[in-house]
């Protein structure tokens, strides 16, 4: 069973972050309710753990951690009014979160939520995870925007984690 395998758990959390961004986008664009989004994103069939993908990895490692996924979605919704101004303050002068692409907005909100509420996840891990998600969606400067915004936010919210970093 993979439940104790940290590498698989990490991949499942990464998949949950990606799914959470997709869910936040869906909620933003289609005004879909959170309960429907969670139900749709977590209603994946059980997979045969003996199967593997093209890279020889267990298929199970690509399935999202559904508990973590639901926590991310509920958490972002619960504190969105608090994190949106935090993100706004980290954006370049003249930019507001409302002007940002919907997918990028979802990435920034999910990252800001984790930095604010999930002290069990190191700040650098949060930043790197959401940079990778941005790279999955964008070819331009958006991953750099995610890096800049979340890095500034992390240094502000978690100064002890970034003391030795310039």
N, C-alpha and C positions, 0 to 999 in steps of 0.2 A: 504494500500500500504506500502511496506517495505522500500521505499526510505528514510524515516526518521528514521528508526530503526537502531541505531548505532551497535547493535550486529550483525544484518544481514549484514550491510555494512562492518563490520570487517571480517566476514566470506567470503564475496564476494571479498574483497581485498586479503585475504589469498588464495582463489581459483585462483585469477588472478596471484599472485606470482608463485604459482605452475605451472599454465599454461605457464607463461612467461619462467620459467626454461625449461619446455618441448619444447617450441618454440625455445629457444636459442640452446638447444641440437640438435633439428632438423636442424636448420640453420648450425650448426657446422658440423654435421655428414653427412647430405645429401645435403649440399650447397643449401638449399631451400631459396628462396628470402624472405625478410621480408614481403612484401605485401602478398605473398601467405600464409605465416605462420599466419599473423594477420587475414586474411580472414578465414582460416581454424579454428582457435581457437575462433573466435568471431561469427561464423555462427552457433550458437546454437539455437534450436527452443525455442519459448516462452513457458514457463512452467506454469501450473496451480498452482497458489499460494496457493490454498486450499489443494493441495496434500502435503503429508509429507513423510519423509524418515523413516527408521526403528527406529530412535531415536525420532520420533515425531516432527522433525524440518521441517520447510518449505523447500521444494525442492529449492525454489528460493534462499535461503541462501547459497546453495552449488554451485550456478552458479557464474562464475567469473564476476567481474566488468570489462566489456569489454573496457571501456574507460581507466581505470587504466592499464589493460593488454597491450593495444596498446601503452600507454605512456611508460611503462617499456621496451617493446621490442624496440621501436624507440629510447628511451634514451640510452639503452645499446649500440646499434649499433652506435649511433651518437658519443658517447664518449669512445668507446672501446679502442682506441689507448691511451687515457689518463688514463683509469682505470687499464688496464693490468699491466703497470709498478708499479702502486700503490699496486696491489695485489702481484706482484712478490716480492716487498720489504718487505712484511709481511710474506711470506712463509719461512719455515725453510731453513737454509743454504744449498745450493746445489740443492734446488728445484726451479723450474720455472713453471709458469702457463702452459706452453706448455706441460709439463710432467704430469700434473694433469688429472685425469679421466674427460672425457667430461661433465658428469653430474655435478660433483663437480665444474668444471670450470664455468659452466652456473650459478650455485648457487652463487658462489663467485662474478661473474660479476654483476648479478642482485642486490645482496646485496651492492656491492661497488657503483653501480649506485645510489641506493636509498640514501646511506650515503653521496654521493657527491652532488647529485642534488635535493633531496627531503627533504628539511629542514622542511616541514610540517609533516613529519613522524619522531617521536622520534627515536633516535639511538638505544635505547634498544629494541624497538619494531621491528626495522629492523633486529637486530641480532637474536632475539628470533624467528621471522618468518622464517628466513632462516635456523636456526638450526632445526626447526621442518620439514622443507622441506627436509633437509639432512637426517633426521631420517626416512622419508618416503621412501627414496631411498637406504639407507645404514644401515647395522647392525654393522659396525666396528667403527673406529676412525674418520671417515669423519665428523660427527657432531661436534666433538671436534676441528677439523681443521677449520671448518666454524666459530665456536665460537672464536677461537684464532685469526684468520685472520681478521674477521670483527670487533672484539673488539679492536684490535690494530689500525685498520683503523679508527674506530669511534673515538677513543681517540685522534688520530692525526687530523682528519678532524673537529671534533666537541668537542674541549676541554672543552667548557663551560658546556656541558651536563654531563660531567664526572668528574668535579672538585672534588666533594665530595666522589667519589668512589676511592678505592685504586687501 
